[in-house]
Each structure stands twice: as C-alpha cells, then as structure tokens.
Amino acid sequence: MKGAFLMASNSDSIYYVLTHMKSHPEMVQTEPLKYGNVLTLSISDSFKVADQDIYFPDQQLMVNRLTEGFVAKNGDLLDYFYEMTKREIPNFHDVWITTSHLMDRKAFLIELSFE
C-alpha cells in the first residue's frame, strides 16, 4: 500500500477525475463547507477511473499530499476548485487530496485541502 500512497499524488487518474469534474459540474455533488480551506465533492461511481482500487479504495480513505510538480503543472485546474472554498488562505502552496469509494452512496469522494 505504501507504493500506492506515493503514486496517487502524481496520478493521471486523479488529474482525469478532477478535469472531468471541472468539465461536467452538473455531475458533481458538493458538500457544505465545514472548513474554509477544504472542499468536499463526490461523483457517481459509474464514472470509470483507471486503477480505481488504488485511488478510490472501498470504504477506506486514501490521503495524499500532491507533489509540488503536480500543483505547479496543474495550477489552473486546482485554482478552479480553490475558488469554491472560502479562500481564507491568500495563496495556497500545498494541496492534500483525500479519496474514497463510498459504496453505500455509490460515489467517489474527493476532498481537497488547500494549505
């Protein structure tokens, strides 16, 4: 599992899911903001994700800090989601992503924490 933990932070799968969510906001469920810098989203698990068992484990949380390279390369994409927060932090430097497959809701959970 350690390898998967490190791999997910640079994942094409994570990029693909975030890009799809940005392109199809009507498919995304947004949870009420609990913290000013955290965004909790979900999307139907009928959406196909490569290596789903690694990036969206059933009923378990996968927590990763996105690498500086991922954040730098995908700044515009991450800014899109950051705009949905209360933007209490003027400029985020780190982004943590928590993912899971919520089987009872038939959804993939994506939580972004901007620090």
Secondary structure, DSSP 4 states (H G I P E B T S, - for coil): -HHHHHHGGG-HHHHHHHHHHHH-GGGEEEPPPSSTTEEEEEEETTS--TTHHHHS-BTS-EEEEPPHHHHHHTHHHHHHHHTTS---SSS---EEEEEEEETTTTEEEEEEEE-
